[in-house]
Amino acid sequence: MSRTQDKVCIVTGAASGIGRACATRLGEQGAKLALFDRQDAEGEALAAELNDRGIAARYWHADVTSEASVSAAVEAAVGHYGALHGLVNNAGISGSPKPTHELTEAEWDQVQAVNVKGVFFGTKHAIPHLKAAGGGSIVNLSSMYGIVGSADMPAYHASKGAVRLMTKADAMVYAEDRIRVNSIHPGLIWTPMMEQQLRDKGAVNLNAARVGVGRLHPLGHMGEPDDIAWGVVYLISDESKFMTGSELVIDGGFTAR
């Protein structure tokens, strides 16, 4: 398969969960991968695994809350591959489930630093290279909670709403440069982050908790990382060449209510 053949793509938060699935599927479709994360052992292991399968992949340590770290990693990746065609701003955290009046400033700032500034820094430093390539595609991972609200995690909701609107603004600004910018809005996806959230909420039987949470979706179950990864493949590929500033909602019907 060659849906993303020879496209050089950066994936942030690539070492696990949705990011790992995105990197894997993009690579299987022919992309050359720059894997960014702070989990060095996991990131290096994924790069080695992909290379063993004949997929071009290299890992760089990148802290998306640090502009210097992101800038250095982007420059290193472009220096290695010679160009950049796609960016997947996936790195994210859920943060504290506390209500707004109980959140500390530090708890609020941590979520915004990863989920919002991370997208800002990634986009900022990718844009010159995408322009140099004659265009490209940026995919920002928002959430169904960037579209609708729920009675928990206010900092997370605020951050994902920001990502949704940042996507639309950048889509308008960079359209003349043939750079497309779209957001993906996952429902609840079974990832290590989701497992930890359930543990934090007191779940003892994770399988039972997974089934229970899955029932929140009209389809009756939680999603898997690959459900999101295939959406990313579509948005990075030329199949979506007339799509920008859009929201690709992959949420099991949650926001259809």
Backbone as CSV, one residue per row, in Angstrom:
resi,resn,N_x,N_y,N_z,CA_x,CA_y,CA_z,C_x,C_y,C_z
1,MET,0.845,-1.198,0.000,0.000,0.000,0.000,0.882,1.250,0.000
2,SER,0.388,2.335,-0.589,1.233,3.516,-0.745,0.446,4.813,-0.614
3,ARG,-0.456,4.872,0.337,-1.290,6.061,0.484,-0.480,7.273,0.945
4,THR,0.609,7.039,1.659,1.466,8.144,2.113,2.906,7.923,1.662
5,GLN,3.075,7.362,0.488,4.393,6.975,0.003,5.381,8.139,-0.011
6,ASP,6.514,7.942,0.670,7.641,8.878,0.693,7.321,10.225,1.332
7,LYS,6.196,10.341,2.014,5.912,11.570,2.756,6.647,11.504,4.100
8,VAL,7.427,12.517,4.389,8.112,12.595,5.672,7.137,13.176,6.693
9,CYS,6.877,12.435,7.759,5.861,12.825,8.733,6.416,12.809,10.148
10,ILE,6.161,13.868,10.864,6.445,13.933,12.297,5.191,13.519,13.048
11,VAL,5.353,12.658,14.040,4.256,12.293,14.936,4.712,12.578,16.359
12,THR,4.037,13.475,17.062,4.377,13.744,18.452,3.600,12.786,19.355
13,GLY,4.184,12.505,20.509,3.565,11.520,21.390,3.482,10.158,20.725
14,ALA,4.548,9.818,19.991,4.508,8.646,19.111,4.793,7.331,19.813
15,ALA,5.256,7.367,21.045,5.762,6.148,21.671,4.683,5.182,22.118
16,SER,3.453,5.652,22.297,2.407,4.764,22.814,1.037,5.231,22.358
17,GLY,0.040,4.397,22.593,-1.350,4.765,22.364,-1.658,5.162,20.938
18,ILE,-2.421,6.236,20.788,-2.842,6.700,19.476,-1.641,7.090,18.619
19,GLY,-0.650,7.742,19.210,0.525,8.159,18.450,1.263,6.983,17.853
20,ARG,1.405,5.931,18.621,2.077,4.725,18.123,1.310,4.126,16.946
21,ALA,-0.014,4.056,17.078,-0.836,3.510,15.993,-0.740,4.384,14.749
22,CYS,-0.758,5.705,14.929,-0.656,6.614,13.784,0.665,6.417,13.052
23,ALA,1.752,6.361,13.825,3.062,6.181,13.210,3.124,4.859,12.456
24,THR,2.617,3.815,13.068,2.674,2.491,12.447,1.901,2.458,11.140
25,ARG,0.679,2.957,11.149,-0.137,2.911,9.930,0.406,3.835,8.849
26,LEU,0.900,5.005,9.225,1.514,5.883,8.229,2.728,5.209,7.598
27,GLY,3.538,4.566,8.430,4.715,3.883,7.918,4.372,2.730,7.007
28,GLU,3.341,1.987,7.368,2.907,0.871,6.522,2.430,1.351,5.156
29,GLN,1.979,2.612,5.110,1.505,3.179,3.851,2.600,3.938,3.107
30,GLY,3.851,3.816,3.569,4.975,4.359,2.826,5.613,5.614,3.372
31,ALA,5.094,6.157,4.485,5.676,7.382,5.042,7.031,7.106,5.683
32,LYS,7.863,8.153,5.717,9.118,8.135,6.460,8.864,8.886,7.766
33,LEU,9.180,8.260,8.878,8.672,8.728,10.155,9.720,9.377,11.051
34,ALA,9.343,10.523,11.618,10.090,11.148,12.694,9.232,11.012,13.946
35,LEU,9.675,10.190,14.867,8.918,9.886,16.073,9.386,10.789,17.206
36,PHE,8.474,11.604,17.744,8.808,12.531,18.831,8.099,12.079,20.108
37,ASP,8.822,12.079,21.230,8.208,11.742,22.514,9.207,12.062,23.616
38,ARG,8.748,11.917,24.861,9.646,12.009,26.009,9.944,10.633,26.589
39,GLN,9.232,9.614,26.112,9.449,8.248,26.580,10.528,7.615,25.682
40,ASP,11.778,7.832,26.064,12.872,7.487,25.167,12.979,5.989,24.893
41,ALA,12.860,5.172,25.912,12.997,3.729,25.713,11.916,3.208,24.778
42,GLU,10.677,3.645,25.003,9.558,3.204,24.164,9.688,3.742,22.744
43,GLY,10.118,4.991,22.620,10.282,5.587,21.294,11.370,4.909,20.481
44,GLU,12.507,4.638,21.125,13.600,3.949,20.432,13.182,2.534,20.043
45,ALA,12.430,1.871,20.922,11.979,0.509,20.630,11.029,0.492,19.443
46,LEU,10.136,1.483,19.371,9.212,1.548,18.233,9.977,1.801,16.939
47,ALA,10.933,2.716,16.968,11.724,2.989,15.772,12.439,1.726,15.301
48,ALA,13.016,0.982,16.231,13.719,-0.248,15.871,12.759,-1.275,15.291
49,GLU,11.589,-1.394,15.910,10.584,-2.342,15.421,10.144,-2.002,14.001
50,LEU,9.914,-0.727,13.742,9.479,-0.308,12.407,10.586,-0.505,11.382
51,ASN,11.811,-0.165,11.747,12.929,-0.362,10.827,13.112,-1.835,10.481
52,ASP,12.910,-2.708,11.461,13.012,-4.143,11.214,11.966,-4.611,10.198
53,ARG,10.878,-3.880,10.095,9.813,-4.205,9.141,10.015,-3.505,7.793
54,GLY,11.120,-2.802,7.642,11.386,-2.109,6.391,10.775,-0.733,6.295
55,ILE,10.333,-0.184,7.427,9.733,1.150,7.471,10.778,2.149,7.966
56,ALA,10.969,3.235,7.246,11.935,4.255,7.641,11.405,5.013,8.849
57,ALA,12.096,4.904,9.977,11.646,5.566,11.202,12.848,5.896,12.071
58,ARG,12.787,7.055,12.692,13.847,7.458,13.630,13.193,8.223,14.780
59,TYR,13.737,8.025,15.961,13.188,8.650,17.166,14.031,9.847,17.598
60,TRP,13.330,10.912,18.004,13.972,12.069,18.624,13.254,12.396,19.933
61,HIS,14.023,12.652,20.973,13.434,13.128,22.225,12.900,14.539,21.998
62,ALA,11.650,14.764,22.348,11.049,16.096,22.189,10.032,16.326,23.290
63,ASP,10.212,17.402,24.025,9.263,17.839,25.036,8.404,18.930,24.402
64,VAL,7.139,18.626,24.111,6.314,19.578,23.360,5.978,20.832,24.147
65,THR,6.272,20.859,25.458,6.039,22.075,26.241,7.200,23.052,26.119
66,SER,8.283,22.628,25.466,9.479,23.458,25.319,9.697,23.814,23.859
67,GLU,9.651,25.104,23.527,9.856,25.513,22.147,11.241,25.126,21.657
68,ALA,12.243,25.266,22.504,13.597,24.923,22.092,13.705,23.435,21.764
69,SER,13.055,22.603,22.563,13.098,21.164,22.331,12.401,20.792,21.032
70,VAL,11.227,21.370,20.804,10.482,21.082,19.573,11.245,21.576,18.352
71,SER,11.761,22.793,18.420,12.502,23.356,17.304,13.710,22.489,16.951
72,ALA,14.453,22.072,17.968,15.639,21.252,17.727,15.274,19.913,17.096
73,ALA,14.191,19.301,17.581,13.783,18.003,17.043,13.304,18.126,15.599
74,VAL,12.537,19.175,15.301,12.063,19.378,13.929,13.246,19.579,12.987
75,GLU,14.187,20.428,13.390,15.348,20.687,12.532,16.169,19.420,12.325
76,ALA,16.297,18.613,13.371,17.056,17.372,13.250,16.360,16.391,12.307
77,ALA,15.044,16.307,12.426,14.285,15.387,11.568,14.366,15.810,10.105
78,VAL,14.194,17.103,9.854,14.274,17.592,8.470,15.695,17.445,7.941
79,GLY,16.690,17.670,8.792,18.062,17.468,8.370,18.341,16.020,7.992
80,HIS,17.712,15.111,8.709,17.918,13.683,8.447,17.235,13.239,7.158
81,TYR,15.964,13.654,6.983,15.178,13.178,5.840,15.228,14.111,4.631
82,GLY,15.567,15.381,4.860,15.696,16.313,3.744,14.452,17.106,3.405
83,ALA,13.339,16.825,4.078,12.086,17.535,3.794,11.079,17.198,4.875
84,LEU,9.936,17.872,4.816,8.825,17.568,5.715,7.524,17.754,4.950
85,HIS,6.628,16.780,5.052,5.356,16.830,4.330,4.135,16.730,5.242
86,GLY,4.321,16.221,6.460,3.172,16.044,7.335,3.554,16.158,8.793
87,LEU,2.612,16.647,9.589,2.799,16.775,11.038,1.537,16.286,11.734
88,VAL,1.707,15.380,12.671,0.594,14.909,13.490,0.837,15.391,14.917
89,ASN,0.107,16.424,15.327,0.205,16.956,16.683,-0.676,16.110,17.599
90,ASN,-0.090,15.027,18.101,-0.854,14.056,18.878,-0.601,14.131,20.383
91,ALA,0.576,14.565,20.804,0.933,14.526,22.217,-0.121,15.240,23.062
92,GLY,-0.543,14.594,24.132,-1.563,15.199,24.979,-1.683,14.491,26.310
93,ILE,-2.247,15.190,27.291,-2.531,14.620,28.604,-3.960,14.980,28.988
94,SER,-4.513,14.218,29.919,-5.890,14.494,30.344,-5.954,15.462,31.513
95,GLY,-4.959,15.433,32.391,-4.951,16.339,33.520,-5.879,15.927,34.640
96,SER,-6.076,16.823,35.574,-6.859,16.545,36.776,-8.357,16.544,36.477
97,PRO,-9.105,15.621,37.127,-10.564,15.620,36.981,-11.269,16.596,37.930
98,LYS,-10.507,17.365,38.705,-11.108,18.286,39.675,-12.007,19.312,38.988
99,PRO,-13.062,19.786,39.660,-13.848,20.897,39.120,-13.018,22.181,39.120
100,THR,-13.468,23.150,38.356,-12.695,24.372,38.154,-12.286,25.039,39.465
101,HIS,-13.193,25.109,40.425,-12.888,25.862,41.644,-11.872,25.152,42.547
102,GLU,-11.543,23.895,42.220,-10.554,23.172,43.013,-9.213,23.025,42.288
103,LEU,-9.176,23.348,41.003,-7.937,23.221,40.242,-6.896,24.234,40.712
104,THR,-5.646,23.811,40.740,-4.571,24.754,41.012,-4.102,25.367,39.685
105,GLU,-3.428,26.474,39.800,-2.885,27.107,38.606,-1.902,26.177,37.906
106,ALA,-1.106,25.455,38.690,-0.119,24.547,38.108,-0.792,23.415,37.348
107,GLU,-1.892,22.889,37.883,-2.613,21.818,37.203,-3.211,22.307,35.887
108,TRP,-3.762,23.499,35.913,-4.315,24.096,34.692,-3.212,24.319,33.650
109,ASP,-2.105,24.927,34.101,-1.024,25.282,33.180,-0.379,24.047,32.552
110,GLN,-0.288,22.961,33.307,0.330,21.753,32.770,-0.441,21.229,31.557
111,VAL,-1.766,21.212,31.652,-2.594,20.715,30.555,-2.484,21.630,29.344
112,GLN,-2.542,22.934,29.579,-2.451,23.863,28.453,-1.070,23.800,27.795
113,ALA,-0.041,23.580,28.596,1.310,23.531,28.053,1.482,22.365,27.093
114,VAL,0.960,21.201,27.465,1.099,20.031,26.597,0.122,20.102,25.429
115,ASN,-1.149,20.319,25.736,-2.208,20.156,24.727,-2.357,21.335,23.783
116,VAL,-2.029,22.533,24.252,-2.203,23.726,23.414,-0.855,24.263,22.922
117,LYS,0.048,24.543,23.857,1.360,25.026,23.420,2.079,23.975,22.577
118,GLY,1.846,22.709,22.866,2.468,21.654,22.074,2.060,21.713,20.618
119,VAL,0.771,21.967,20.374,0.282,22.123,19.002,0.860,23.396,18.374
120,PHE,0.885,24.459,19.144,1.441,25.727,18.669,2.903,25.569,18.259
121,PHE,3.725,24.987,19.138,5.155,24.850,18.835,5.381,23.924,17.643
122,GLY,4.653,22.805,17.601,4.814,21.883,16.489,4.481,22.542,15.172
123,THR,3.351,23.236,15.136,2.917,23.912,13.914,3.894,25.019,13.526
124,LYS,4.255,25.840,14.495,5.149,26.975,14.232,6.433,26.524,13.541
125,HIS,7.024,25.459,14.035,8.334,25.060,13.518,8.241,24.119,12.325
126,ALA,7.061,23.574,12.069,6.873,22.759,10.866,6.551,23.613,9.642
127,ILE,5.849,24.715,9.851,5.349,25.519,8.732,6.437,25.907,7.725
128,PRO,7.591,26.440,8.136,8.598,26.819,7.122,9.015,25.643,6.243
129,HIS,9.094,24.463,6.816,9.517,23.292,6.050,8.394,22.773,5.149
130,LEU,7.162,22.874,5.605,6.035,22.510,4.751,5.932,23.470,3.570
131,LYS,6.163,24.745,3.825,6.179,25.721,2.730,7.277,25.383,1.724
132,ALA,8.441,25.023,2.241,9.564,24.699,1.362,9.279,23.478,0.502
133,ALA,8.429,22.576,1.029,8.068,21.362,0.284,6.948,21.621,-0.722
134,GLY,6.419,22.833,-0.716,5.330,23.165,-1.634,3.956,22.834,-1.098
135,GLY,3.885,22.553,0.198,2.599,22.242,0.826,2.712,21.012,1.696
136,GLY,1.606,20.679,2.336,1.606,19.516,3.215,0.342,19.463,4.041
137,SER,0.375,18.634,5.064,-0.819,18.416,5.880,-0.450,18.386,7.358
138,ILE,-1.211,19.130,8.145,-1.093,19.103,9.604,-2.375,18.502,10.163
139,VAL,-2.222,17.539,11.047,-3.376,16.917,11.707,-3.246,17.158,13.200
140,ASN,-4.218,17.842,13.787,-4.222,18.137,15.212,-5.219,17.230,15.929
141,LEU,-4.739,16.545,16.954,-5.617,15.682,17.727,-6.344,16.516,18.783
142,SER,-7.638,16.732,18.550,-8.497,17.368,19.540,-9.232,16.244,20.275
143,SER,-10.516,16.332,20.411,-11.293,15.337,21.147,-12.767,15.598,20.882
144,MET,-13.597,14.598,21.145,-15.035,14.866,21.126,-15.363,15.933,22.167
145,TYR,-14.496,16.045,23.194,-14.690,17.065,24.214,-14.121,18.421,23.789
146,GLY,-13.706,18.526,22.541,-13.461,19.829,21.941,-14.694,20.329,21.215
147,ILE,-15.735,19.487,21.207,-17.005,19.818,20.541,-18.147,19.916,21.540
148,VAL,-18.205,18.962,22.472,-19.233,18.965,23.512,-18.549,18.910,24.875
149,GLY,-19.293,19.242,25.903,-18.741,19.245,27.246,-19.166,18.038,28.058
150,SER,-18.536,17.884,29.192,-18.967,16.902,30.193,-18.571,17.444,31.557
151,ALA,-19.066,16.822,32.594,-18.903,17.386,33.937,-17.616,16.930,34.609
152,ASP,-16.515,16.994,33.893,-15.223,16.712,34.502,-14.113,17.259,33.615
153,MET,-12.914,17.294,34.141,-11.694,17.698,33.426,-11.833,19.020,32.677
154,PRO,-12.134,20.120,33.368,-12.329,21.398,32.682,-11.095,21.894,31.937
155,ALA,-9.910,21.645,32.473,-8.698,22.104,31.782,-8.525,21.356,30.463
156,TYR,-8.832,20.067,30.467,-8.742,19.259,29.254,-9.724,19.760,28.212
157,HIS,-10.964,19.999,28.622,-11.979,20.486,27.689,-11.565,21.814,27.068
158,ALA,-11.057,22.702,27.903,-10.620,24.008,27.405,-9.497,23.842,26.380
159,SER,-8.580,22.942,26.672,-7.441,22.755,25.771,-7.873,22.184,24.429
160,LYS,-8.790,21.241,24.448,-9.204,20.606,23.197,-10.115,21.520,22.379
161,GLY,-10.861,22.379,23.049,-11.606,23.400,22.322,-10.667,24.382,21.650
162,ALA,-9.578,24.718,22.344,-8.578,25.611,21.758,-7.952,24.984,20.519
163,VAL,-7.632,23.705,20.581,-7.030,23.029,19.434,-7.972,23.067,18.236
164,ARG,-9.246,22.870,18.482,-10.243,22.910,17.393,-10.227,24.258,16.673
165,LEU,-10.200,25.347,17.429,-10.237,26.675,16.809,-8.881,27.093,16.256
166,MET,-7.791,26.655,16.878,-6.467,26.896,16.311,-6.365,26.255,14.931
167,THR,-6.938,25.063,14.807,-6.923,24.347,13.529,-7.585,25.167,12.441
168,LYS,-8.745,25.716,12.736,-9.484,26.480,11.728,-8.739,27.759,11.343
169,ALA,-8.160,28.431,12.322,-7.415,29.654,12.031,-6.212,29.360,11.137
170,ASP,-5.458,28.325,11.491,-4.278,27.998,10.691,-4.659,27.494,9.302
171,ALA,-5.780,26.801,9.204,-6.243,26.343,7.886,-6.477,27.526,6.960
172,MET,-7.046,28.599,7.493,-7.304,29.787,6.693,-5.997,30.502,6.324
173,VAL,-5.116,30.628,7.297,-3.877,31.377,7.079,-2.983,30.708,6.038
174,TYR,-2.871,29.376,6.117,-1.875,28.679,5.302,-2.454,27.999,4.070
175,ALA,-3.712,28.233,3.780,-4.311,27.623,2.587,-3.589,28.061,1.314
176,GLU,-3.189,29.317,1.257,-2.517,29.804,0.049,-1.141,29.164,-0.132
177,ASP,-0.610,28.572,0.928,0.659,27.860,0.838,0.461,26.374,0.565
178,ARG,-0.784,25.990,0.305,-1.134,24.599,0.038,-0.832,23.692,1.239
179,ILE,-0.965,24.290,2.426,-0.825,23.531,3.670,-2.217,23.349,4.269
180,ARG,-2.637,22.111,4.371,-3.953,21.808,4.923,-3.831,21.533,6.418
181,VAL,-4.826,21.986,7.184,-4.813,21.796,8.628,-6.199,21.317,9.058
182,ASN,-6.263,20.137,9.617,-7.534,19.546,10.047,-7.398,18.986,11.459
183,SER,-8.514,18.836,12.126,-8.502,18.249,13.466,-9.266,16.929,13.480
184,ILE,-8.831,16.045,14.347,-9.523,14.784,14.586,-10.069,14.808,16.004
185,HIS,-11.292,14.292,16.146,-11.991,14.346,17.429,-12.384,12.936,17.865
186,PRO,-11.472,12.258,18.568,-11.763,10.893,18.994,-12.795,10.848,20.123
187,GLY,-13.515,9.745,20.139,-14.291,9.400,21.326,-13.352,8.811,22.353
188,LEU,-13.889,8.006,23.264,-13.053,7.382,24.283,-12.342,6.183,23.667
189,ILE,-11.022,6.235,23.691,-10.181,5.244,23.018,-9.393,4.458,24.064
190,TRP,-9.293,3.150,23.872,-8.596,2.302,24.836,-7.087,2.446,24.641
191,THR,-6.480,3.251,25.488,-5.054,3.540,25.451,-4.494,3.446,26.870
192,PRO,-3.173,3.441,27.029,-2.607,3.489,28.381,-3.101,4.686,29.189
193,MET,-3.303,5.836,28.542,-3.813,7.002,29.250,-5.227,6.757,29.772
194,MET,-6.056,6.091,28.962,-7.413,5.788,29.400,-7.403,4.791,30.553
195,GLU,-6.535,3.795,30.473,-6.415,2.832,31.565,-6.073,3.546,32.869
196,GLN,-5.124,4.493,32.797,-4.726,5.213,33.992,-5.861,6.077,34.526
197,GLN,-6.624,6.697,33.640,-7.771,7.487,34.078,-8.760,6.630,34.857
198,LEU,-9.021,5.433,34.354,-9.974,4.550,35.030,-9.438,4.111,36.390
199,ARG,-8.136,3.829,36.467,-7.540,3.477,37.759,-7.654,4.637,38.738
200,ASP,-7.393,5.858,38.234,-7.467,7.048,39.091,-8.874,7.261,39.641
201,LYS,-9.860,6.779,38.886,-11.249,6.916,39.327,-11.711,5.729,40.172
202,GLY,-10.765,4.843,40.505,-11.077,3.756,41.430,-11.435,2.432,40.797
203,ALA,-11.274,2.294,39.482,-11.620,1.031,38.824,-10.669,-0.069,39.282
204,VAL,-11.235,-1.191,39.691,-10.455,-2.358,40.090,-10.404,-3.364,38.947
205,ASN,-11.552,-3.591,38.340,-11.657,-4.496,37.190,-11.657,-3.654,35.917
206,LEU,-10.504,-3.566,35.253,-10.390,-2.694,34.090,-11.258,-3.157,32.930
207,ASN,-11.404,-4.453,32.769,-12.239,-4.957,31.670,-13.696,-4.549,31.862
208,ALA,-14.180,-4.664,33.093,-15.552,-4.257,33.377,-15.719,-2.754,33.199
209,ALA,-14.705,-1.994,33.626,-14.763,-0.538,33.462,-14.764,-0.164,31.996
210,ARG,-13.983,-0.881,31.203,-13.933,-0.612,29.764,-15.293,-0.838,29.122
211,VAL,-15.942,-1.917,29.495,-17.262,-2.209,28.949,-18.264,-1.137,29.376
212,GLY,-18.207,-0.760,30.648,-19.143,0.235,31.152,-18.990,1.582,30.479
213,VAL,-17.748,2.037,30.334,-17.498,3.322,29.675,-17.868,3.238,28.199
214,GLY,-17.627,2.083,27.612,-17.961,1.912,26.201,-19.423,2.141,25.899
215,ARG,-20.280,1.856,26.860,-21.726,2.010,26.664,-22.143,3.472,26.530
216,LEU,-21.242,4.391,26.841,-21.543,5.810,26.648,-21.682,6.157,25.172
217,HIS,-21.121,5.335,24.309,-21.169,5.567,22.874,-22.352,4.815,22.264
218,PRO,-23.080,5.412,21.330,-24.183,4.699,20.680,-23.773,3.355,20.077
219,LEU,-22.534,3.241,19.608,-22.085,1.958,19.074,-21.836,0.927,20.166
220,GLY,-21.797,1.379,21.412,-21.770,0.455,22.535,-20.410,-0.012,22.997
221,HIS,-19.342,0.555,22.461,-18.011,0.135,22.892,-17.025,1.272,22.698
222,MET,-15.872,1.155,23.370,-14.811,2.138,23.196,-14.100,1.917,21.873
223,GLY,-13.417,2.961,21.406,-12.632,2.842,20.196,-11.250,2.293,20.480
224,GLU,-10.533,1.975,19.416,-9.167,1.505,19.500,-8.247,2.495,18.787
225,PRO,-6.958,2.532,19.146,-6.046,3.486,18.498,-6.075,3.446,16.976
226,ASP,-6.224,2.258,16.398,-6.271,2.162,14.943,-7.461,2.909,14.333
227,ASP,-8.545,3.027,15.076,-9.700,3.763,14.557,-9.315,5.207,14.247
228,ILE,-8.438,5.751,15.069,-7.967,7.120,14.865,-6.836,7.157,13.836
229,ALA,-5.974,6.151,13.882,-4.820,6.130,12.986,-5.230,6.140,11.524
230,TRP,-6.279,5.410,11.185,-6.711,5.397,9.785,-7.257,6.756,9.364
231,GLY,-7.864,7.484,10.288,-8.280,8.852,9.985,-7.090,9.746,9.716
232,VAL,-6.016,9.554,10.470,-4.794,10.320,10.262,-4.183,9.992,8.900
233,VAL,-4.153,8.717,8.549,-3.631,8.326,7.225,-4.401,9.059,6.133
234,TYR,-5.721,9.099,6.252,-6.544,9.792,5.247,-6.174,11.270,5.159
235,LEU,-6.032,11.931,6.303,-5.782,13.367,6.294,-4.362,13.718,5.855
236,ILE,-3.414,12.853,6.106,-2.049,13.090,5.630,-1.946,12.804,4.135
237,SER,-2.704,11.849,3.660,-2.626,11.438,2.252,-3.255,12.480,1.332
238,ASP,-2.992,12.336,0.037,-3.577,13.221,-0.959,-5.047,12.918,-1.214
239,GLU,-5.555,11.850,-0.625,-6.984,11.541,-0.740,-7.842,12.665,-0.163
240,SER,-7.282,13.412,0.780,-8.021,14.494,1.445,-7.579,15.867,0.941
241,LYS,-7.131,15.957,-0.304,-6.527,17.186,-0.828,-7.468,18.385,-0.867
242,PHE,-8.786,18.156,-0.790,-9.747,19.268,-0.806,-10.364,19.473,0.582
243,MET,-9.650,19.051,1.601,-10.166,19.106,2.967,-9.218,19.905,3.843
244,THR,-9.696,21.014,4.377,-8.918,21.783,5.344,-9.862,22.544,6.257
245,GLY,-9.406,22.793,7.477,-10.224,23.478,8.463,-11.391,22.651,8.959
246,SER,-11.324,21.351,8.738,-12.461,20.470,9.045,-12.228,19.668,10.313
247,GLU,-13.314,19.105,10.822,-13.290,18.264,12.011,-13.668,16.849,11.595
248,LEU,-12.732,15.941,11.737,-13.028,14.533,11.473,-13.359,13.891,12.819
249,VAL,-14.632,13.614,13.013,-15.121,13.091,14.292,-15.183,11.568,14.222
250,ILE,-14.433,10.917,15.113,-14.385,9.450,15.159,-14.698,9.059,16.597
251,ASP,-15.987,9.035,16.927,-16.372,8.964,18.342,-17.468,7.959,18.657
252,GLY,-17.675,6.984,17.772,-18.689,5.971,18.064,-20.092,6.521,18.167
253,GLY,-20.299,7.726,17.620,-21.630,8.339,17.640,-21.898,9.216,18.853
254,PHE,-20.890,9.415,19.715,-21.111,10.136,20.969,-21.698,11.528,20.755
255,THR,-21.158,12.292,19.808,-21.620,13.662,19.606,-22.825,13.762,18.689
256,ALA,-23.360,12.600,18.254,-24.552,12.624,17.395,-25.835,12.845,18.204
257,ARG,-25.740,12.795,19.496,-26.926,12.961,20.344,-27.499,14.367,20.165
